[in-house]
Amino acid sequence: MHTDPWLGLNPDARARLETRDYSLADLGQRLATTGVNASEAIAGRATLGDTWIPGVELFQRKVYQQKGRGYFGELTRLNEGTLDRIGLAPRQWASAMMHRDSAKGFHIHPPHIPEGTVPSEWFRKLYLDEPENYALRPYDREQWDVMFFLTGICEMLLVDERQGMPRRVMRFTIPGDSRSGPDNAAVIIPSGVAHALRNIGNEDLIMVYGTSTVFNPAWEGRIASDVEKAPLPPDWDRYLASGTSA
């Protein structure tokens, strides 16, 4: 009896063949690598201490279907819920739209370090020694983001780049309100945590986001941002670089 199910293929095809593993890995491993749905991350939060980036928050939102008309989605209530619990009241609200099949490269905002303080010791105090003392967080001196998605499907990647903190990666998917369900969620991103977004849906991705401070161009750092640079056709570049004839 043959034990190789691919024995009947041409050798060249067999050499190029690959199969997929559809078994589910550990939740923490998937959050840090291939990614999970927002509802999975929220439900498993208590078990993800070794994977979860300190300061990051994911919370579910309510989207109400209105038969024959559309839907109504709540963003947040400032006097209850996660924003109220951690004491974050955005100073500015903005909107953004990403076309389908587009992405925003990794962005990062500089964390505030008090004068005379060692960064690694400061982060340890904030997130390890006194993680629930939210009054210590300098929201008014560094930019935190809170993002809501209205249409499209967002795949988000987060990387902790704060000095002295473990370099953790989180990857998850959040659909917009136009695709209502358990994965409708908002995400809060601390300063010092790099974040990138991809629109993996079949419609434009529209988001609303609040920031703990007003927009400051000097705080808009870019890491691995080539995805945002639409290259010109090669013959255009050659023509532009050719100069003018005498």
C-alpha positions as CSV (number, residue, x, y, z in Angstrom):
1,M,0.0,0.0,0.0
2,H,1.4,3.4,-1.0
3,T,2.0,5.7,2.0
4,D,2.7,8.8,-0.2
5,P,-0.6,10.3,-1.4
6,W,1.3,12.4,-3.9
7,L,3.0,9.5,-5.6
8,G,0.9,10.0,-8.8
9,L,2.2,13.5,-9.5
10,N,5.1,14.4,-11.7
11,P,8.4,14.8,-9.8
12,D,8.6,18.5,-10.6
13,A,5.2,19.2,-9.2
14,R,5.9,17.1,-6.1
15,A,9.1,19.1,-5.5
16,R,7.1,22.4,-5.6
17,L,4.2,21.1,-3.5
18,E,3.3,22.5,-0.1
19,T,0.3,21.9,2.2
20,R,-1.2,24.1,4.9
21,D,-1.6,23.2,8.5
22,Y,-5.1,24.0,9.6
23,S,-4.7,23.1,13.2
24,L,-5.0,25.9,15.6
25,A,-1.8,26.9,17.5
26,D,-1.8,28.3,21.0
27,L,-3.7,31.6,21.2
28,G,-0.7,33.6,22.4
29,Q,1.4,32.2,19.6
30,R,-1.2,33.1,17.0
31,L,-1.6,36.6,18.4
32,A,2.2,37.2,18.1
33,T,2.5,35.6,14.6
34,T,-0.3,34.8,12.2
35,G,-2.9,36.9,14.0
36,V,-6.3,36.4,15.6
37,N,-9.8,38.0,15.5
38,A,-10.4,40.8,17.9
39,S,-13.0,38.8,19.9
40,E,-10.5,36.0,20.4
41,A,-7.9,38.4,21.9
42,I,-10.5,40.0,24.1
43,A,-11.9,36.7,25.4
44,G,-8.4,35.3,26.1
45,R,-6.9,38.4,27.6
46,A,-6.4,36.8,31.0
47,T,-4.2,34.1,29.5
48,L,-2.1,36.4,27.4
49,G,0.1,38.0,30.0
50,D,3.3,36.8,28.2
51,T,2.1,38.1,24.8
52,W,0.0,41.2,25.5
53,I,1.7,44.6,25.2
54,P,1.3,46.5,28.4
55,G,-1.0,49.6,28.0
56,V,-2.7,48.2,24.9
57,E,-6.5,47.9,25.3
58,L,-9.0,46.1,23.1
59,F,-12.7,46.5,23.9
60,Q,-15.8,45.4,22.1
61,R,-18.4,47.8,20.7
62,K,-22.1,47.6,20.2
63,V,-23.4,47.9,16.6
64,Y,-27.2,47.8,16.2
65,Q,-28.7,46.5,13.0
66,Q,-31.7,48.6,11.9
67,K,-33.7,46.5,9.6
68,G,-34.3,48.0,6.2
69,R,-32.2,51.1,7.0
70,G,-28.7,50.1,8.0
71,Y,-27.0,50.2,11.4
72,F,-26.1,52.3,14.4
73,G,-22.8,51.9,16.1
74,E,-21.7,53.3,19.4
75,L,-18.1,54.5,19.6
76,T,-17.6,55.0,23.3
77,R,-19.0,56.6,26.4
78,L,-16.5,58.9,28.1
79,N,-18.1,58.4,31.6
80,E,-17.9,54.6,31.5
81,G,-16.1,51.7,30.0
82,T,-12.4,51.4,29.2
83,L,-11.6,55.0,28.4
84,D,-13.1,56.1,31.7
85,R,-11.4,53.3,33.6
86,I,-7.9,54.2,32.4
87,G,-8.6,58.0,32.6
88,L,-8.0,58.7,28.9
89,A,-10.0,61.6,27.5
90,P,-8.9,62.3,23.9
91,R,-8.1,65.9,23.1
92,Q,-8.6,65.6,19.4
93,W,-10.8,63.5,17.1
94,A,-10.1,62.8,13.4
95,S,-11.1,60.6,10.6
96,A,-9.1,58.7,8.0
97,M,-9.8,56.5,5.0
98,M,-7.7,53.8,3.4
99,H,-8.6,52.4,-0.1
100,R,-9.0,48.7,-0.4
101,D,-5.7,46.8,-0.8
102,S,-3.7,49.7,0.8
103,A,-1.7,49.9,4.0
104,K,-0.1,52.3,6.5
105,G,3.4,51.5,7.5
106,F,4.6,51.4,11.1
107,H,4.0,54.6,12.9
108,I,5.3,55.4,16.4
109,H,4.9,58.3,18.8
110,P,7.7,59.2,21.3
111,P,6.9,58.4,25.0
112,H,7.4,61.1,27.5
113,I,10.2,60.4,30.0
114,P,10.3,62.6,33.1
115,E,13.5,64.7,33.6
116,G,16.2,62.7,35.4
117,T,14.4,59.4,35.0
118,V,15.8,56.3,33.3
119,P,13.4,55.2,30.6
120,S,13.4,51.5,31.4
121,E,12.8,52.3,35.1
122,W,10.0,54.6,34.2
123,F,8.2,52.0,32.1
124,R,8.7,49.4,34.8
125,K,7.0,51.7,37.3
126,L,4.1,52.5,34.9
127,Y,3.3,49.0,33.6
128,L,4.8,46.5,35.9
129,D,5.1,47.9,39.4
130,E,1.9,50.1,39.4
131,P,-0.1,49.0,36.3
132,E,-3.4,50.1,37.6
133,N,-2.3,53.5,38.8
134,Y,-3.5,55.2,35.6
135,A,-3.0,58.7,37.2
136,L,0.8,58.2,36.6
137,R,0.4,58.1,32.8
138,P,1.4,61.4,31.2
139,Y,-1.4,61.3,28.6
140,D,-1.1,65.1,28.1
141,R,2.6,64.9,27.3
142,E,2.6,62.0,24.8
143,Q,0.3,60.7,22.1
144,W,-2.0,57.8,22.8
145,D,-4.4,56.7,20.0
146,V,-7.9,55.2,20.3
147,M,-9.2,53.8,17.0
148,F,-12.6,52.9,15.8
149,F,-13.4,51.3,12.4
150,L,-16.6,52.1,10.5
151,T,-16.2,50.2,7.2
152,G,-13.8,47.7,5.8
153,I,-11.6,45.1,7.6
154,C,-8.5,46.2,9.4
155,E,-5.6,44.0,10.1
156,M,-3.4,45.7,12.8
157,L,0.1,44.9,13.9
158,L,1.6,46.3,17.1
159,V,5.2,46.2,18.3
160,D,6.4,47.3,21.7
161,E,9.6,49.4,21.2
162,R,9.8,51.0,24.6
163,Q,13.3,50.8,26.2
164,G,13.6,48.0,28.7
165,M,10.2,46.4,27.8
166,P,10.0,42.9,26.2
167,R,9.7,43.4,22.4
168,R,6.3,41.9,22.0
169,V,4.2,41.7,18.8
170,M,0.4,41.7,18.6
171,R,-1.5,41.0,15.4
172,F,-5.3,41.0,15.1
173,T,-8.2,41.8,12.8
174,I,-11.1,44.2,13.4
175,P,-14.0,44.6,11.0
176,G,-15.8,47.9,10.6
177,D,-19.4,48.5,11.7
178,S,-20.6,47.6,8.2
179,R,-19.7,44.0,9.1
180,S,-21.3,43.9,12.5
181,G,-20.5,41.0,14.8
182,P,-18.5,40.0,17.9
183,D,-15.2,41.3,16.4
184,N,-16.4,45.0,16.3
185,A,-13.9,46.6,18.7
186,A,-11.8,49.6,19.5
187,V,-8.1,49.6,20.2
188,I,-6.0,51.9,22.4
189,I,-2.3,52.2,21.5
190,P,0.3,53.7,23.9
191,S,3.1,55.9,22.8
192,G,6.3,53.9,22.1
193,V,4.3,51.1,20.5
194,A,4.7,50.9,16.7
195,H,1.5,50.3,14.8
196,A,0.7,49.4,11.2
197,L,-2.6,48.8,9.4
198,R,-3.7,47.0,6.3
199,N,-7.1,47.1,4.7
200,I,-7.8,43.4,3.9
201,G,-11.5,43.9,3.1
202,N,-13.2,44.5,-0.2
203,E,-14.3,48.1,0.5
204,D,-12.6,51.3,1.7
205,L,-11.5,51.3,5.4
206,I,-12.9,54.3,7.2
207,M,-11.8,55.0,10.8
208,V,-12.4,57.5,13.5
209,Y,-9.7,58.0,16.1
210,G,-9.0,60.1,19.1
211,T,-5.6,61.2,20.4
212,S,-4.6,62.2,23.9
213,T,-2.9,65.3,22.6
214,V,-3.4,67.4,19.5
215,F,-1.6,66.6,16.3
216,N,2.1,67.2,16.4
217,P,4.1,66.4,13.2
218,A,7.3,66.1,15.2
219,W,5.8,63.1,17.0
220,E,5.0,61.2,13.8
221,G,7.8,58.7,13.6
222,R,7.9,56.2,10.6
223,I,9.4,52.7,10.7
224,A,9.4,50.4,7.6
225,S,7.2,52.8,5.7
226,D,8.0,51.8,2.1
227,V,4.5,50.4,1.8
228,E,3.2,54.0,1.8
229,K,5.4,55.1,-1.1
230,A,3.8,54.5,-4.4
231,P,6.7,54.1,-6.9
232,L,6.7,55.7,-10.3
233,P,6.9,53.4,-13.4
234,P,10.5,52.5,-14.1
235,D,10.5,54.3,-17.4
236,W,9.3,57.5,-15.7
237,D,12.2,57.3,-13.2
238,R,14.7,56.8,-16.0
239,Y,13.3,59.8,-17.9
240,L,13.3,62.0,-14.8
241,A,16.9,61.0,-14.1
242,S,18.2,61.4,-17.6
243,G,18.5,65.2,-17.5
244,T,18.1,67.5,-20.5
245,S,20.0,67.4,-23.8
246,A,22.2,70.3,-24.9
